[in-house]
């Protein structure tokens, strides 16, 4: 059988290759290294968009698609019957959690303001906000959400987690509790998968419930937020936002989000770190060995999660 991976570096990072498996690199779905027949296992490129999905239908023997991303929204319900879809749960925990903490601190300590002043040679000291004492609401209690929780805990904050459904025994609230929780949050971090239930979750009502001076942090997917509602609320200056994802993406030149002084934007880079490939291909290698041995796969995507 053949297994396709997306990076030449991945060959050395997979670990032991099972007997009878040929590894081939496909970094561009438009340029295939061999006949698609015999490809049973495929790890598409990181952050592959919809243009990569149709290739799955051209692989007659495909049985497993192992993503390098934590989000699987582009692939859900678009694979042939009998093909298992697995996400990269665990691979991006540290990097995305680091991004979230960095974004929160950068906003509260006014680093974007100081960076703009530096660009014009301006020594402009001001008194800033701080993270200590803040009430942080994390919407998304999965692997990344709990990684963010662990990293924020030493900052003397009050932490509240929200999941799809409440887990009272763990102190985790449900999405249904958001209307009561949002008004008491100084920082709201959203780290949920994009599904039919979360698309547009951050709407006008969600934003209006956040208190004056609070901060929205979106490290999930752009369409989790209603962009029109987000722009309208942020344009008032009442709240701020730190966004690693937008809708549309890439964000086009001239879009109002670029110019709002209370918005910190990064170009979907929370997971783009040097440690990505070693962690990702460690998982790919483990999954490949499980598949060949007939063992259960981990990180199976079920009902969008």
Secondary structure, 3 states (H helix, E strand, C coil): CEEEECCCCHHHHCCCCCCCCEEEECCCCCCCCCCCCCEEEECCCCCCCHHHHHHHHHCCCCCEEECCCCCCCCCCCCCCCCCEEECCCCCCHHHHHHHHHHHHHHHHCCHHHHHHHHHCCCCCCCCCCCCCCCEEEEECCCHHHHHHHHHHHHHCCEEEEEECCCEHHHCEEEHHHHHHHHHHCCEEEECCCCCCCCCCCECHHHHHHCCCCCEEEECCCHHHECHHHHHHHHHCCCCEEEECCCCCCCCCCCCHHHHCCCEEECCCCCCCCCCHHHHHHHHHHHHHHHHHHCCCCCCECCCCC
